[in-house]
Structures are given as structure tokens and as C-alpha cells.
């Protein structure tokens, strides 16, 4: 009896923080999203970036866009775009489910994803970006799950696992992926406890299925089956399954431009 009384607030808390927001967002998403299949979706540039020649400074951008069809209820797909100083073109890095998982320049750097316009999660430019780019490229080359079969949509390693892994190579970028970047918290069971990608806190996760993250950049996040709820202390905000981040946008001074929605 006592155990049941103790479990009841936990169950109600789980309902309030995880299932209720997700259900509300599912109703909203199914009402507004056209559910266009891959073959008919818009994959063109959203025209967020200037021509590379018009932007001579080095640049590191992180983007996120809602995934396709019903998966958009839960998740964003994230990717990284870099441009070295004076380079004539941008370089985009994604991880996807087909072929060799890590793709380079398979889409425009600021392309729509399944017809959904991307949002800028983080922007680092100038000398700071110039110092980061060699380490980003090395992290991409050393990514451990870049072989056919090295992609698993849930709980990972997936596209967001890849971006989180690469960002861990440049912790000074201070980038927190959206809470809807399902797969970002995937870690092998043998490496369940470790630093957050920003190295401003700790993360404990059981293969991305259950865990907790506490960090200055990442905030406080609880992960249940890949769904994330929590709070951001640095720029006050709630993090809710389905909806993502609701609150103040992180400061440009800390590299993040706006929350993914």
C-alpha cells in the first residue's frame, strides 16, 4: 500500500511531463502537417545562408528540422554545416539510414527536410570557428558508427547521435541540441556515465532509453525512452516532449541562435 502511495506521484508526474505534452503535440502535428512522402517532399534550400563567397569568415552552423510524416510528432533531424575561411562553398554533414550513414553535401547546407524549413540551433563564426573546424572534420572521420548498418532510428545511434558526438569534440561551442533531437543521448551501455557534449556537466544514460543529464549548457533533462523533459537554467525555458524548448532563446554570445520548434 505504501509503495503504491509512493508510486502515484511518480506516475502522475510522468503523465504531466511526458505523455500529456506529447499527446497534445501529436494532435497539433497531425492537424497541420501534410505528411508528404519522401519522394514528393521539398528538399530545396530554405535560403537561410548567403552565398559562401559573400561570407569569407570561417563558420560553423548547427541546424535542425522536423522529420518526416508521423515522426515529426517526436523528433527533429540535426546536421552540421562548416565553411573554412575564404572557402568557396559550404560543407554539410548528416547521418542518415541508407548507404554509408554519414553523408557529405547530399543536400543544400540550409535545405528543407521532408519539406520542413530548418531552424538555426547554433552559429559560431570567425576565428573561433576557424579553430574548431579541423577538430569537427576529425570527429566526423572518426565517428564510430559510419558503416552500412550503423544507423538505428531509435534509440540510436542515429542522425542526432552523430551530431552530438561531433559537438563533443568542440565543447567550447557550448551547443545544446533541441530536446526533440531524439538519439542525442545515446551512449553504449559500457559508457553509460560521462561528460555532456559541452563538458559543463554529467550525463547518465542507459543506451539512450533512460537517463538524466545535468549541465550548465544542456540544463537539466530526464530521458525516458528517448523522450526528453526538463528545464534550461542558462536561458530559462521548459523542455517538453513533442514541443521541444519553450522559453527564452539562448544568447548569441553562447553560440545558440534560436530554439528549434
C-alpha positions as CSV (number, residue, x, y, z in Angstrom):
1,X,0.0,0.0,0.0
2,X,2.8,2.4,1.0
3,X,4.6,1.5,-2.2
4,X,1.5,2.4,-4.3
5,X,1.1,5.7,-2.5
6,X,4.8,6.5,-3.3
7,X,4.5,5.5,-6.9
8,X,1.3,7.5,-7.5
9,X,3.0,11.0,-7.7
10,X,5.7,9.5,-9.9
11,X,3.1,8.2,-12.3
12,X,1.2,11.5,-12.3
13,X,4.5,13.4,-12.8
14,X,5.4,11.2,-15.8
15,X,1.9,11.8,-17.3
16,X,2.2,15.5,-16.8
17,X,5.8,15.9,-18.1
18,X,5.9,13.3,-20.9
19,X,2.6,11.8,-22.1
20,X,0.3,14.8,-21.9
21,X,2.6,17.2,-23.9
22,X,3.3,14.5,-26.4
23,X,-0.4,13.8,-26.9
24,X,-1.2,17.5,-27.4
25,X,1.6,17.9,-29.9
26,X,0.5,14.8,-31.8
27,X,-3.0,16.2,-32.3
28,X,-1.5,19.6,-33.4
29,X,1.1,17.9,-35.7
30,X,-1.4,15.6,-37.4
31,X,-3.7,18.6,-38.0
32,X,-1.1,20.9,-39.6
33,X,1.4,18.6,-41.3
34,X,0.7,17.5,-44.8
35,X,2.5,14.2,-44.3
36,X,4.2,14.4,-47.7
37,X,6.2,11.2,-48.6
38,X,9.9,11.3,-49.2
39,X,9.6,11.3,-53.0
40,X,7.4,14.4,-53.1
41,X,8.9,16.4,-50.3
42,X,10.7,19.7,-50.8
43,X,14.4,19.3,-50.3
44,X,15.4,22.6,-51.7
45,X,17.4,25.4,-50.0
46,X,15.4,27.5,-47.5
47,X,17.7,30.4,-48.4
48,X,18.9,31.0,-44.9
49,X,22.6,31.3,-45.9
50,X,24.3,33.8,-48.1
51,X,26.5,32.6,-51.0
52,X,29.7,31.2,-49.5
53,X,31.8,33.8,-51.5
54,X,29.8,36.6,-49.8
55,X,30.7,35.3,-46.3
56,X,34.6,35.0,-46.2
57,X,34.8,34.3,-42.5
58,X,35.0,30.7,-41.1
59,X,31.7,29.4,-40.0
60,X,30.1,26.5,-38.0
61,X,26.3,26.2,-38.0
62,X,24.1,23.6,-36.5
63,X,20.6,23.2,-38.0
64,X,17.5,21.2,-37.0
65,X,14.3,20.5,-38.9
66,X,11.3,18.3,-38.1
67,X,11.5,14.8,-39.5
68,X,9.0,13.4,-42.0
69,X,5.4,12.4,-41.5
70,X,4.4,10.9,-38.1
71,X,8.0,11.0,-36.9
72,X,7.7,14.8,-36.8
73,X,5.5,14.5,-33.7
74,X,8.5,13.4,-31.8
75,X,11.7,14.5,-33.4
76,X,14.0,16.9,-35.2
77,X,16.8,15.9,-37.6
78,X,20.0,17.8,-36.9
79,X,23.1,18.4,-39.1
80,X,26.3,20.5,-39.1
81,X,27.5,23.0,-41.7
82,X,31.0,24.3,-41.8
83,X,32.9,26.7,-44.0
84,X,36.6,27.4,-43.7
85,X,37.9,31.0,-44.0
86,X,37.8,32.0,-47.7
87,X,36.3,28.7,-48.8
88,X,34.1,28.9,-52.0
89,X,31.5,26.5,-50.6
90,X,29.8,25.2,-47.5
91,X,30.3,21.6,-46.3
92,X,27.3,19.8,-44.8
93,X,27.5,16.7,-42.6
94,X,24.4,14.4,-41.9
95,X,23.9,10.9,-40.8
96,X,21.0,9.0,-42.5
97,X,19.6,5.5,-42.7
98,X,20.7,4.4,-46.1
99,X,24.1,3.5,-47.6
100,X,27.1,4.6,-45.7
101,X,25.4,6.5,-42.9
102,X,27.5,9.7,-42.8
103,X,26.7,11.9,-45.8
104,X,28.6,14.9,-47.0
105,X,26.9,17.5,-49.1
106,X,23.9,15.3,-50.0
107,X,21.7,18.3,-49.7
108,X,22.0,22.1,-49.7
109,X,23.5,23.3,-46.5
110,X,20.2,25.0,-45.4
111,X,17.8,22.7,-47.2
112,X,14.3,21.8,-46.1
113,X,14.0,18.4,-44.5
114,X,10.9,16.5,-45.7
115,X,9.5,19.9,-46.6
116,X,10.1,21.4,-43.2
117,X,12.2,24.6,-43.0
118,X,15.3,24.3,-40.8
119,X,16.0,26.5,-37.8
120,X,19.4,27.6,-36.7
121,X,20.4,25.9,-33.4
122,X,23.8,27.4,-33.1
123,X,26.2,29.7,-35.0
124,X,29.9,30.1,-34.4
125,X,31.8,32.4,-36.8
126,X,35.2,34.0,-37.2
127,X,38.5,32.9,-35.6
128,X,36.6,30.7,-33.0
129,X,35.0,28.7,-35.9
130,X,38.3,28.5,-37.7
131,X,39.9,26.8,-34.7
132,X,37.0,24.3,-34.4
133,X,36.7,23.1,-38.0
134,X,39.8,20.8,-38.0
135,X,38.5,19.1,-34.9
136,X,35.0,18.8,-36.3
137,X,36.4,17.2,-39.5
138,X,38.5,14.8,-37.5
139,X,35.5,13.8,-35.3
140,X,33.4,13.2,-38.5
141,X,36.2,11.0,-39.9
142,X,36.5,9.1,-36.6
143,X,32.7,8.6,-36.0
144,X,32.4,5.0,-34.8
145,X,29.1,4.1,-36.4
146,X,29.8,5.1,-40.0
147,X,29.4,1.8,-41.8
148,X,26.3,0.2,-43.5
149,X,24.1,-0.9,-40.7
150,X,25.5,1.7,-38.3
151,X,22.2,3.6,-38.2
152,X,19.3,2.8,-35.8
153,X,16.4,5.2,-35.8
154,X,15.6,4.5,-32.1
155,X,17.1,4.9,-29.6
156,X,20.3,5.4,-31.7
157,X,22.9,5.7,-33.0
158,X,21.0,8.0,-35.4
159,X,21.5,11.4,-37.0
160,X,21.3,13.2,-33.7
161,X,23.7,10.8,-32.1
162,X,26.2,11.7,-34.8
163,X,25.8,15.5,-34.3
164,X,26.1,15.2,-30.5
165,X,29.2,13.0,-31.0
166,X,30.8,15.6,-33.3
167,X,29.9,18.5,-31.0
168,X,31.6,16.7,-28.1
169,X,34.9,17.3,-30.0
170,X,34.3,21.1,-29.7
171,X,32.9,21.6,-26.2
172,X,33.7,25.3,-26.2
173,X,31.0,25.7,-28.9
174,X,28.5,25.4,-26.0
175,X,25.8,23.9,-28.2
176,X,22.8,22.2,-26.7
177,X,20.7,20.2,-29.3
178,X,16.9,20.6,-29.1
179,X,15.3,18.2,-26.6
180,X,13.4,16.8,-29.6
181,X,16.7,15.6,-31.1
182,X,15.9,12.0,-30.3
183,X,19.0,9.9,-30.2
184,X,21.3,12.7,-28.9
185,X,21.6,11.0,-25.6
186,X,22.5,7.6,-27.0
187,X,25.7,6.1,-25.4
188,X,26.8,2.5,-25.3
189,X,26.0,0.7,-22.1
190,X,29.7,0.4,-21.4
191,X,30.0,4.2,-21.5
192,X,26.8,5.0,-19.6
193,X,28.3,7.8,-17.4
194,X,30.3,10.6,-18.8
195,X,30.5,14.3,-19.5
196,X,27.9,16.1,-21.5
197,X,28.9,17.2,-25.0
198,X,29.7,20.7,-23.7
199,X,31.7,19.2,-20.8
200,X,29.8,21.5,-18.4
201,X,28.1,18.7,-16.6
202,X,27.4,14.9,-16.4
203,X,25.2,12.5,-18.2
204,X,24.0,9.1,-17.2
205,X,22.1,7.2,-19.8
206,X,21.3,3.5,-20.5
207,X,21.7,3.3,-24.3
208,X,19.5,6.4,-24.7
209,X,16.5,4.7,-23.3
210,X,16.6,6.0,-19.7
211,X,18.8,8.7,-18.3
212,X,19.5,12.1,-16.8
213,X,21.6,15.0,-17.9
214,X,22.7,17.9,-15.7
215,X,24.9,20.6,-17.3
216,X,25.2,24.3,-17.5
217,X,24.7,24.3,-21.3
218,X,22.4,21.3,-21.6
219,X,20.3,22.2,-18.5
220,X,18.5,19.5,-16.5
221,X,17.0,16.8,-18.7
222,X,15.3,13.5,-17.9
223,X,15.1,11.0,-20.7
224,X,12.5,8.2,-20.8
225,X,12.5,6.0,-24.0
226,X,14.3,8.8,-25.8
227,X,11.7,11.5,-24.9
228,X,13.2,14.4,-23.0
229,X,11.6,16.7,-20.4
230,X,13.5,19.2,-18.3
231,X,14.4,22.8,-17.8
232,X,17.1,25.2,-19.1
233,X,18.7,27.3,-16.3
234,X,21.1,29.3,-18.5
235,X,18.2,30.8,-20.6
236,X,15.1,29.9,-18.6
237,X,12.9,27.5,-20.6
238,X,10.9,24.3,-20.3
239,X,11.8,21.3,-22.4
240,X,8.8,19.1,-23.3
241,X,8.4,16.0,-25.4
242,X,6.9,16.8,-28.8
243,X,7.0,20.6,-28.4
244,X,10.7,20.9,-27.6
245,X,12.1,24.0,-26.0
246,X,9.6,26.7,-24.8
247,X,11.1,29.8,-23.3
248,X,13.9,32.3,-23.8
249,X,16.3,31.7,-26.7
250,X,19.9,31.1,-25.6
251,X,22.1,34.1,-26.1
252,X,24.0,34.6,-29.4
253,X,27.0,35.2,-27.2
254,X,26.8,31.5,-26.2
255,X,26.6,30.4,-29.8
256,X,22.9,29.4,-30.0
257,X,20.7,31.4,-32.2
258,X,17.2,30.2,-31.6
259,X,15.4,27.2,-30.3
260,X,14.1,24.5,-32.7
261,X,10.3,24.4,-32.9
